[in-house]
Amino acid sequence: MKKWLSLGLAGFLFGCSTEPTATPTAPLPQTFYDYSITSPQGTALTLPELAQALQDADIILVGEWHGHPGAHLMQTQLFAALYAQSPNLALSMEQFTRDKQTVVNQYLAGEIGEKTLIQEGNAWPNYTGSYRPLVEFAKQHQLDVIAANAPKSIVRCIGKFGPDYLDRLPANERPWVARILTLTPDAYLEKFNASMHHGDEAKTRRQFAAQTAWDDTMAESMVNYLARHPGKQIMHIAGRFHVAEGLGTASRIQSRNPKLKVVMVTPITEQTEWNAQAPDYRVTLQPLPTAYIDQDKMMAAMGQIHRRNDSLQCYPEQPAR
């Protein structure tokens, strides 16, 4: 099972929706909508107490398993609780990319409808069930929504050709990805490598460049926003691998502006292990159902991912002059 999950990473699903890791002190919630919260020290917290604990953070990174109803419910309720404390708030999203910021802005301003946002903004397939409540809260209260991520097509081409692929991008597309990618060895790279099992070091380096392109772009988007809007607080939502233990997006934020206070809120389950030294606030959820029991069906699904990546339309290498 672990082997095939790592193969799915080659399709760049990894950073968004990996298997949970944790040691919760609270009992397992009874339904998929239920959750319980603990502090980094293991103290049980209510949602208002969590919001109060986060009130002096510049950026709050809130992890999720994509499509988990309890995770999305908690995110929306936390965003509303943070707004009740201070309306000087913005929402940042992995689920929209920089090239679609204008479309997101048009929707927030009432210039286009939701169907147009979904179609022209390349909203995720689970937008209406998972992210609509957050975006509608932001729209209702006239809060900014940061389309923080790098376009998936570019990230996949980085995974295929390596970080030098960015040099092939036209001038108008290069700003859609972070100016600098973090490729030096760090704890995030170690965690990423530990999840890879194919033994191809060159491929792993390319895939990590793609992985950190997401994190660096999201981090740069938030740092740049705060530079333009000092005093704002950002709540950012992303897959838990980007958030957990501050190894992904948080480390990229702090390398760009170490003065910013970044706090993590990470989903966990009872069934898995968790680093007791991790600085995250933890939200205990029921684990999602097992995706596959039949290994042949899992292999077929992973094969579809590989075929999709093989058909990528990437810019060709520029001839030497």
Contacts in CASP RR format, 6 or more apart in sequence:
PFRMAT RR
TARGET T0000
AUTHOR 0000-0000-0000
METHOD contacts of the structure
MODEL  1
MKKWLSLGLAGFLFGCSTEPTATPTAPLPQTFYDYSITSPQGTALTLPEL
AQALQDADIILVGEWHGHPGAHLMQTQLFAALYAQSPNLALSMEQFTRDK
QTVVNQYLAGEIGEKTLIQEGNAWPNYTGSYRPLVEFAKQHQLDVIAANA
PKSIVRCIGKFGPDYLDRLPANERPWVARILTLTPDAYLEKFNASMHHGD
EAKTRRQFAAQTAWDDTMAESMVNYLARHPGKQIMHIAGRFHVAEGLGTA
SRIQSRNPKLKVVMVTPITEQTEWNAQAPDYRVTLQPLPTAYIDQDKMMA
AMGQIHRRNDSLQCYPEQPAR
1 298 0 8 1.000
2 197 0 8 1.000
3 197 0 8 1.000
4 295 0 8 1.000
4 298 0 8 1.000
4 299 0 8 1.000
4 302 0 8 1.000
5 18 0 8 1.000
5 19 0 8 1.000
5 195 0 8 1.000
6 14 0 8 1.000
6 195 0 8 1.000
6 196 0 8 1.000
6 197 0 8 1.000
6 198 0 8 1.000
7 198 0 8 1.000
7 302 0 8 1.000
7 305 0 8 1.000
7 306 0 8 1.000
8 14 0 8 1.000
8 302 0 8 1.000
8 305 0 8 1.000
9 15 0 8 1.000
9 195 0 8 1.000
9 196 0 8 1.000
9 207 0 8 1.000
10 198 0 8 1.000
10 203 0 8 1.000
10 207 0 8 1.000
10 305 0 8 1.000
10 306 0 8 1.000
10 309 0 8 1.000
11 156 0 8 1.000
11 305 0 8 1.000
11 306 0 8 1.000
11 308 0 8 1.000
11 309 0 8 1.000
12 152 0 8 1.000
12 155 0 8 1.000
12 156 0 8 1.000
12 159 0 8 1.000
12 207 0 8 1.000
12 210 0 8 1.000
12 211 0 8 1.000
12 309 0 8 1.000
13 305 0 8 1.000
14 195 0 8 1.000
14 211 0 8 1.000
14 241 0 8 1.000
15 211 0 8 1.000
15 214 0 8 1.000
15 239 0 8 1.000
15 241 0 8 1.000
15 242 0 8 1.000
16 66 0 8 1.000
16 94 0 8 1.000
16 238 0 8 1.000
16 239 0 8 1.000
16 241 0 8 1.000
16 242 0 8 1.000
17 65 0 8 1.000
17 66 0 8 1.000
17 239 0 8 1.000
17 240 0 8 1.000
17 241 0 8 1.000
18 195 0 8 1.000
18 240 0 8 1.000
18 241 0 8 1.000
19 272 0 8 1.000
20 65 0 8 1.000
20 240 0 8 1.000
20 267 0 8 1.000
20 268 0 8 1.000
20 269 0 8 1.000
20 271 0 8 1.000
20 272 0 8 1.000
20 287 0 8 1.000
21 244 0 8 1.000
21 268 0 8 1.000
21 272 0 8 1.000
21 273 0 8 1.000
21 274 0 8 1.000
21 275 0 8 1.000
22 266 0 8 1.000
22 268 0 8 1.000
22 269 0 8 1.000
22 270 0 8 1.000
22 272 0 8 1.000
22 273 0 8 1.000
22 274 0 8 1.000
22 282 0 8 1.000
22 284 0 8 1.000
23 268 0 8 1.000
23 272 0 8 1.000
23 273 0 8 1.000
23 274 0 8 1.000
23 276 0 8 1.000
24 36 0 8 1.000
24 38 0 8 1.000
24 268 0 8 1.000
24 269 0 8 1.000
24 270 0 8 1.000
24 274 0 8 1.000
24 282 0 8 1.000
24 284 0 8 1.000
25 38 0 8 1.000
25 42 0 8 1.000
25 44 0 8 1.000
26 36 0 8 1.000
26 37 0 8 1.000
26 38 0 8 1.000
26 44 0 8 1.000
26 284 0 8 1.000
27 36 0 8 1.000
27 284 0 8 1.000
28 269 0 8 1.000
28 270 0 8 1.000
28 284 0 8 1.000
28 286 0 8 1.000
29 35 0 8 1.000
29 36 0 8 1.000
29 284 0 8 1.000
29 285 0 8 1.000
29 286 0 8 1.000
31 286 0 8 1.000
32 68 0 8 1.000
32 69 0 8 1.000
32 70 0 8 1.000
32 285 0 8 1.000
32 286 0 8 1.000
33 69 0 8 1.000
33 70 0 8 1.000
33 73 0 8 1.000
34 70 0 8 1.000
34 285 0 8 1.000
34 286 0 8 1.000
35 70 0 8 1.000
35 71 0 8 1.000
35 73 0 8 1.000
35 74 0 8 1.000
35 267 0 8 1.000
35 283 0 8 1.000
35 284 0 8 1.000
35 285 0 8 1.000
36 44 0 8 1.000
36 283 0 8 1.000
36 284 0 8 1.000
37 44 0 8 1.000
37 45 0 8 1.000
37 46 0 8 1.000
37 47 0 8 1.000
37 49 0 8 1.000
37 50 0 8 1.000
37 281 0 8 1.000
37 282 0 8 1.000
37 283 0 8 1.000
37 284 0 8 1.000
38 44 0 8 1.000
38 45 0 8 1.000
38 281 0 8 1.000
38 282 0 8 1.000
38 284 0 8 1.000
39 45 0 8 1.000
39 53 0 8 1.000
39 281 0 8 1.000
40 278 0 8 1.000
40 279 0 8 1.000
40 280 0 8 1.000
40 281 0 8 1.000
40 282 0 8 1.000
42 282 0 8 1.000
45 53 0 8 1.000
45 281 0 8 1.000
47 74 0 8 1.000
47 77 0 8 1.000
47 78 0 8 1.000
47 81 0 8 1.000
48 81 0 8 1.000
50 78 0 8 1.000
50 81 0 8 1.000
50 265 0 8 1.000
50 281 0 8 1.000
51 78 0 8 1.000
51 81 0 8 1.000
51 82 0 8 1.000
51 84 0 8 1.000
51 85 0 8 1.000
52 85 0 8 1.000
53 281 0 8 1.000
54 60 0 8 1.000
54 82 0 8 1.000
54 263 0 8 1.000
54 265 0 8 1.000
54 281 0 8 1.000
55 82 0 8 1.000
55 85 0 8 1.000
55 86 0 8 1.000
56 261 0 8 1.000
57 233 0 8 1.000
57 261 0 8 1.000
57 262 0 8 1.000
57 263 0 8 1.000
58 226 0 8 1.000
58 231 0 8 1.000
58 233 0 8 1.000
58 234 0 8 1.000
58 260 0 8 1.000
58 261 0 8 1.000
58 262 0 8 1.000
59 92 0 8 1.000
59 222 0 8 1.000
59 226 0 8 1.000
59 233 0 8 1.000
59 234 0 8 1.000
59 235 0 8 1.000
59 236 0 8 1.000
59 253 0 8 1.000
59 260 0 8 1.000
59 261 0 8 1.000
59 262 0 8 1.000
59 263 0 8 1.000
60 82 0 8 1.000
60 233 0 8 1.000
60 234 0 8 1.000
60 235 0 8 1.000
60 236 0 8 1.000
60 262 0 8 1.000
60 263 0 8 1.000
60 264 0 8 1.000
60 265 0 8 1.000
61 236 0 8 1.000
61 238 0 8 1.000
61 242 0 8 1.000
61 243 0 8 1.000
61 246 0 8 1.000
61 249 0 8 1.000
61 250 0 8 1.000
61 262 0 8 1.000
61 263 0 8 1.000
61 264 0 8 1.000
61 265 0 8 1.000
62 74 0 8 1.000
62 75 0 8 1.000
62 78 0 8 1.000
62 235 0 8 1.000
62 236 0 8 1.000
62 237 0 8 1.000
62 238 0 8 1.000
62 243 0 8 1.000
62 265 0 8 1.000
63 71 0 8 1.000
63 237 0 8 1.000
63 238 0 8 1.000
63 239 0 8 1.000
63 240 0 8 1.000
63 242 0 8 1.000
63 243 0 8 1.000
63 244 0 8 1.000
63 264 0 8 1.000
63 265 0 8 1.000
63 266 0 8 1.000
63 267 0 8 1.000
64 71 0 8 1.000
64 72 0 8 1.000
64 75 0 8 1.000
64 237 0 8 1.000
64 238 0 8 1.000
64 239 0 8 1.000
64 240 0 8 1.000
64 267 0 8 1.000
65 71 0 8 1.000
65 239 0 8 1.000
65 240 0 8 1.000
65 267 0 8 1.000
65 285 0 8 1.000
65 288 0 8 1.000
66 124 0 8 1.000
66 126 0 8 1.000
66 130 0 8 1.000
66 239 0 8 1.000
67 126 0 8 1.000
67 130 0 8 1.000
67 288 0 8 1.000
68 267 0 8 1.000
68 285 0 8 1.000
68 288 0 8 1.000
70 285 0 8 1.000
71 267 0 8 1.000
71 283 0 8 1.000
71 285 0 8 1.000
72 129 0 8 1.000
72 130 0 8 1.000
72 131 0 8 1.000
72 133 0 8 1.000
72 134 0 8 1.000
74 267 0 8 1.000
74 283 0 8 1.000
75 134 0 8 1.000
75 235 0 8 1.000
75 237 0 8 1.000
76 133 0 8 1.000
76 134 0 8 1.000
76 137 0 8 1.000
78 235 0 8 1.000
78 265 0 8 1.000
79 89 0 8 1.000
79 91 0 8 1.000
79 134 0 8 1.000
79 137 0 8 1.000
79 138 0 8 1.000
79 235 0 8 1.000
80 137 0 8 1.000
82 89 0 8 1.000
82 233 0 8 1.000
82 235 0 8 1.000
83 89 0 8 1.000
83 137 0 8 1.000
83 141 0 8 1.000
83 143 0 8 1.000
86 233 0 8 1.000
87 141 0 8 1.000
87 143 0 8 1.000
88 231 0 8 1.000
88 232 0 8 1.000
88 233 0 8 1.000
89 143 0 8 1.000
89 232 0 8 1.000
89 233 0 8 1.000
89 234 0 8 1.000
89 235 0 8 1.000
90 138 0 8 1.000
90 143 0 8 1.000
90 144 0 8 1.000
90 145 0 8 1.000
90 146 0 8 1.000
90 225 0 8 1.000
90 229 0 8 1.000
90 232 0 8 1.000
90 233 0 8 1.000
90 234 0 8 1.000
90 235 0 8 1.000
91 134 0 8 1.000
91 135 0 8 1.000
91 138 0 8 1.000
91 143 0 8 1.000
91 144 0 8 1.000
91 145 0 8 1.000
91 146 0 8 1.000
91 234 0 8 1.000
91 235 0 8 1.000
91 236 0 8 1.000
91 237 0 8 1.000
92 145 0 8 1.000
92 146 0 8 1.000
92 148 0 8 1.000
92 218 0 8 1.000
92 221 0 8 1.000
92 222 0 8 1.000
92 225 0 8 1.000
92 234 0 8 1.000
92 235 0 8 1.000
92 236 0 8 1.000
92 237 0 8 1.000
93 131 0 8 1.000
93 134 0 8 1.000
93 145 0 8 1.000
93 146 0 8 1.000
93 147 0 8 1.000
93 148 0 8 1.000
93 149 0 8 1.000
93 236 0 8 1.000
93 237 0 8 1.000
93 238 0 8 1.000
94 148 0 8 1.000
94 149 0 8 1.000
94 214 0 8 1.000
94 218 0 8 1.000
94 236 0 8 1.000
94 237 0 8 1.000
94 238 0 8 1.000
94 239 0 8 1.000
94 242 0 8 1.000
95 123 0 8 1.000
95 124 0 8 1.000
95 127 0 8 1.000
95 131 0 8 1.000
95 149 0 8 1.000
95 237 0 8 1.000
96 104 0 8 1.000
96 121 0 8 1.000
96 122 0 8 1.000
96 123 0 8 1.000
96 145 0 8 1.000
96 147 0 8 1.000
96 148 0 8 1.000
96 149 0 8 1.000
97 122 0 8 1.000
97 147 0 8 1.000
97 149 0 8 1.000
97 150 0 8 1.000
97 151 0 8 1.000
97 152 0 8 1.000
97 176 0 8 1.000
98 147 0 8 1.000
98 148 0 8 1.000
98 149 0 8 1.000
98 150 0 8 1.000
98 151 0 8 1.000
98 175 0 8 1.000
98 176 0 8 1.000
98 177 0 8 1.000
98 217 0 8 1.000
98 221 0 8 1.000
99 147 0 8 1.000
99 151 0 8 1.000
99 173 0 8 1.000
99 176 0 8 1.000
100 120 0 8 1.000
100 121 0 8 1.000
100 122 0 8 1.000
100 147 0 8 1.000
101 146 0 8 1.000
101 147 0 8 1.000
103 112 0 8 1.000
103 116 0 8 1.000
103 117 0 8 1.000
103 120 0 8 1.000
103 121 0 8 1.000
104 117 0 8 1.000
104 121 0 8 1.000
104 145 0 8 1.000
104 147 0 8 1.000
106 112 0 8 1.000
106 116 0 8 1.000
106 117 0 8 1.000
107 113 0 8 1.000
107 114 0 8 1.000
107 116 0 8 1.000
107 117 0 8 1.000
107 135 0 8 1.000
107 139 0 8 1.000
108 135 0 8 1.000
108 138 0 8 1.000
108 139 0 8 1.000
108 142 0 8 1.000
108 144 0 8 1.000
108 145 0 8 1.000
110 139 0 8 1.000
112 120 0 8 1.000
114 132 0 8 1.000
117 123 0 8 1.000
118 127 0 8 1.000
118 128 0 8 1.000
123 131 0 8 1.000
124 130 0 8 1.000
124 131 0 8 1.000
131 237 0 8 1.000
134 237 0 8 1.000
135 145 0 8 1.000
137 143 0 8 1.000
138 144 0 8 1.000
138 145 0 8 1.000
144 225 0 8 1.000
144 229 0 8 1.000
144 232 0 8 1.000
146 221 0 8 1.000
146 222 0 8 1.000
146 225 0 8 1.000
146 234 0 8 1.000
146 236 0 8 1.000
147 221 0 8 1.000
148 217 0 8 1.000
148 218 0 8 1.000
148 221 0 8 1.000
148 222 0 8 1.000
148 236 0 8 1.000
149 214 0 8 1.000
149 217 0 8 1.000
149 218 0 8 1.000
149 221 0 8 1.000
150 176 0 8 1.000
150 177 0 8 1.000
150 178 0 8 1.000
150 213 0 8 1.000
150 214 0 8 1.000
150 217 0 8 1.000
150 218 0 8 1.000
151 176 0 8 1.000
151 177 0 8 1.000
153 312 0 8 1.000
153 313 0 8 1.000
154 165 0 8 1.000
154 166 0 8 1.000
154 169 0 8 1.000
154 173 0 8 1.000
154 176 0 8 1.000
154 177 0 8 1.000
154 213 0 8 1.000
155 177 0 8 1.000
155 210 0 8 1.000
155 213 0 8 1.000
155 214 0 8 1.000
156 210 0 8 1.000
156 309 0 8 1.000
156 312 0 8 1.000
157 165 0 8 1.000
157 312 0 8 1.000
157 314 0 8 1.000
157 315 0 8 1.000
158 165 0 8 1.000
158 166 0 8 1.000
158 177 0 8 1.000
158 206 0 8 1.000
158 209 0 8 1.000
158 210 0 8 1.000
158 213 0 8 1.000
159 165 0 8 1.000
159 206 0 8 1.000
159 207 0 8 1.000
159 209 0 8 1.000
159 210 0 8 1.000
160 206 0 8 1.000
160 309 0 8 1.000
160 312 0 8 1.000
160 314 0 8 1.000
161 168 0 8 1.000
161 206 0 8 1.000
161 314 0 8 1.000
161 317 0 8 1.000
162 205 0 8 1.000
162 206 0 8 1.000
162 209 0 8 1.000
162 210 0 8 1.000
163 181 0 8 1.000
163 183 0 8 1.000
163 206 0 8 1.000
163 209 0 8 1.000
163 213 0 8 1.000
165 314 0 8 1.000
165 315 0 8 1.000
166 174 0 8 1.000
166 177 0 8 1.000
166 181 0 8 1.000
167 318 0 8 1.000
168 314 0 8 1.000
168 315 0 8 1.000
168 316 0 8 1.000
168 317 0 8 1.000
168 318 0 8 1.000
169 176 0 8 1.000
169 177 0 8 1.000
169 315 0 8 1.000
170 315 0 8 1.000
176 217 0 8 1.000
177 213 0 8 1.000
177 216 0 8 1.000
177 217 0 8 1.000
178 213 0 8 1.000
178 216 0 8 1.000
178 217 0 8 1.000
178 219 0 8 1.000
178 220 0 8 1.000
178 252 0 8 1.000
179 220 0 8 1.000
180 216 0 8 1.000
181 209 0 8 1.000
181 212 0 8 1.000
181 213 0 8 1.000
181 216 0 8 1.000
182 188 0 8 1.000
182 212 0 8 1.000
182 215 0 8 1.000
182 216 0 8 1.000
182 251 0 8 1.000
182 252 0 8 1.000
182 255 0 8 1.000
183 208 0 8 1.000
183 209 0 8 1.000
183 212 0 8 1.000
186 247 0 8 1.000
186 251 0 8 1.000
187 247 0 8 1.000
187 251 0 8 1.000
188 212 0 8 1.000
188 215 0 8 1.000
188 247 0 8 1.000
188 248 0 8 1.000
188 251 0 8 1.000
189 208 0 8 1.000
191 247 0 8 1.000
192 204 0 8 1.000
192 207 0 8 1.000
192 208 0 8 1.000
192 211 0 8 1.000
193 204 0 8 1.000
193 208 0 8 1.000
196 204 0 8 1.000
196 207 0 8 1.000
198 204 0 8 1.000
212 248 0 8 1.000
212 252 0 8 1.000
214 242 0 8 1.000
215 242 0 8 1.000
215 248 0 8 1.000
215 249 0 8 1.000
215 251 0 8 1.000
215 252 0 8 1.000
216 252 0 8 1.000
218 236 0 8 1.000
218 238 0 8 1.000
218 242 0 8 1.000
218 249 0 8 1.000
218 252 0 8 1.000
219 249 0 8 1.000
219 250 0 8 1.000
219 252 0 8 1.000
219 253 0 8 1.000
219 255 0 8 1.000
219 256 0 8 1.000
220 252 0 8 1.000
220 256 0 8 1.000
222 234 0 8 1.000
222 236 0 8 1.000
222 253 0 8 1.000
223 253 0 8 1.000
223 256 0 8 1.000
223 257 0 8 1.000
223 260 0 8 1.000
225 232 0 8 1.000
225 234 0 8 1.000
226 232 0 8 1.000
226 234 0 8 1.000
226 257 0 8 1.000
226 260 0 8 1.000
227 257 0 8 1.000
236 249 0 8 1.000
238 249 0 8 1.000
240 266 0 8 1.000
240 267 0 8 1.000
241 248 0 8 1.000
242 248 0 8 1.000
242 249 0 8 1.000
243 249 0 8 1.000
243 250 0 8 1.000
243 264 0 8 1.000
243 265 0 8 1.000
243 266 0 8 1.000
243 280 0 8 1.000
244 264 0 8 1.000
244 266 0 8 1.000
244 278 0 8 1.000
244 280 0 8 1.000
245 264 0 8 1.000
245 266 0 8 1.000
245 275 0 8 1.000
245 278 0 8 1.000
245 279 0 8 1.000
245 280 0 8 1.000
246 262 0 8 1.000
246 264 0 8 1.000
246 278 0 8 1.000
246 279 0 8 1.000
246 280 0 8 1.000
250 262 0 8 1.000
250 264 0 8 1.000
253 260 0 8 1.000
253 262 0 8 1.000
254 260 0 8 1.000
254 262 0 8 1.000
263 279 0 8 1.000
263 281 0 8 1.000
264 279 0 8 1.000
264 280 0 8 1.000
264 281 0 8 1.000
265 280 0 8 1.000
265 281 0 8 1.000
265 282 0 8 1.000
265 283 0 8 1.000
266 278 0 8 1.000
266 280 0 8 1.000
266 281 0 8 1.000
266 282 0 8 1.000
266 283 0 8 1.000
267 282 0 8 1.000
267 283 0 8 1.000
267 284 0 8 1.000
267 285 0 8 1.000
268 274 0 8 1.000
268 282 0 8 1.000
268 283 0 8 1.000
268 284 0 8 1.000
268 285 0 8 1.000
269 284 0 8 1.000
269 285 0 8 1.000
269 286 0 8 1.000
269 287 0 8 1.000
270 284 0 8 1.000
270 287 0 8 1.000
271 287 0 8 1.000
274 282 0 8 1.000
291 298 0 8 1.000
292 298 0 8 1.000
292 301 0 8 1.000
END
